[in-house]
């Protein structure tokens, strides 16, 4: 068999393997989302049943008050009805806040409505919190907020705020958590692996496009690799597209090394991928990779890359 045919087979196998890894990751994320949604639905149903029971109690109390008003105490009993309704509305709002806390939100009642806090986290690390002050009488309005301007708050509000406030908060929370997770990964990379980077990361305020040059030998080194990560899903902290390029005229061993780096950036958080890259004995010794087949999936040399 000639070398060209073998190289094509290896390249095809690498492509199939990368596709399989991606499908496994997507399946795992889907299953995790399904489990979270099932737990949320179960809790919301429990809260619904509690609210229905409380509503029945309130109705019976109101019926009792109505009966008493017929005996000549209309004014005082009308006040009692209003008090019962006010207490029921207050309890309903408190129950709603409890449900929010189960999904990473918390809040408190205000004179005009409710002030909510959306807490973000990534892989067990708590990150920034954002605040929304809502006027809950119709129409529901956002009075004040601390959501970054590049998060599409107005679009999300137009779509969900008046019809389904819980959906509105869920979508907004997903956007904020994804943004906070991407920012956290970029910050961790620069703080923990500055010696392996050439300058600072290039990116935008939303952290959905990152590009950086890097090496694997620590200080006093060249930076032969360029990585570009695109986060096409606005509610995900993981990239949808990754390319790793080598400098022009790089030896085949460098292309092999880039092929090893590529799936790490696809499957792990950015700083964890870099930890694997910089501690791998294989990557620290390019010659040890000379027997591996080069992969063309997302791996290029700078003389023909689009980066």
C-alpha positions, 0 to 999 in steps of 0.5 A, a space after each residue: 500500500 502506498 503512503 498516500 493511501 495510508 495517509 488518507 485512511 488515517 485522516 478519515 479515521 481521525 475525522 470519524 473519531 472526532 465526529 464520534 467524540 462530538 456526538 458523545 459530548 452532545 449526547 451527554 450534555 443533552 442527558 444532563 439537560 433532560 435530568 435538570 429539566 425533569 427535576 425542575 418540572 417535578 419541583 414546579 409541580 409540587 409547588 403548583 399543588 401547594 399553591 392550589 391547596 392554598 387557593 382552596 383555603 383562601 376561597 373557603 375563607 372568602 366564602 365565610 367572610 361573604 356569609 358574615 357580611 350579610 349580617 350587617 358588617 359589610 365594611 369590616 368584612 370587605 377589609 377582611 377579604 382584601 387582607 386575605 387576598 393580600 396574604 395569598 398574593 404574598 404567599 404566592 410570590 414567596 413560593 415563586 421565589 423559592 422555586 427560583 432559588 432552586 434554579 440559581 436565582 434568589 430574590 426579595 419582595 419590594 414595594 413595586 414587585 420583586 428584586 431578583 439575583 441571578 447567580 452564575 457558576 462554572 464547573 462548581 465555581 461560583 462566579 458573578 451575580 446579576 440583578 433585576 428589579 421587576 415591576 410585577 403588575 401588568 405590564 411587567 417591566 424591568 425597572 433596573 438591572 446589572 446585566 451586561 449590555 452585550 447580553 440580549 436582555 431586550 430581545 429576551 424580554 420582548 419574547 418572554 417577559 409578558 407571557 412567561 416570566 419563569 421562561 424569561 428568567 431561565 433563558 436569561 440565566 442560561 445566557 449569563 451562565 454561558 458568558 460567565 463560564 467563557 470569561 472564567 475560562 479565558 481568565 484562568 488561561 491567562 492567569 495560570 498559563 501566561 508563560 505559555 502564551 504569546 501576549 494576551 488573548 484576542 477576543 471580544 467582550 462576549 468571549 464567544 471568539 478567542 484567538 491566541 498563540 501558544 507554545 508548550 515549553 514554558 519560558 524562553 520559547 517560541 510560540 509555534 501554535 495558533 488556536 482559534 475557538 468559536 462559541 457559536 451557541 450563545 448559551 454554551 460555555 464550550 466552543 462549537 468550532 476549534 482550529 489549531 494552526 502551526 507556523 509556516 513550514 513547520 515540521 510534520 511533528 508539529 502538525 501531529 502535535 496540533 492534531 493532539 491538541 485539537 480534541 482537548 480544546 473541543 472536549 475540555 474547559 479551556 484551562 483544563 485543556 491547556 493543563 493537559 497540553 503543558 503537562 503531557 510528556 508526549 507534547 513536551 517532546 515533539 519527536 515522540 509524536 513523529 510516528 503518529 498520523 497527521 490529522 487534517 481536521 481543524 489543523 493547518 499550517 499558517 501558509 494556508 490557514 484562514 485564521 
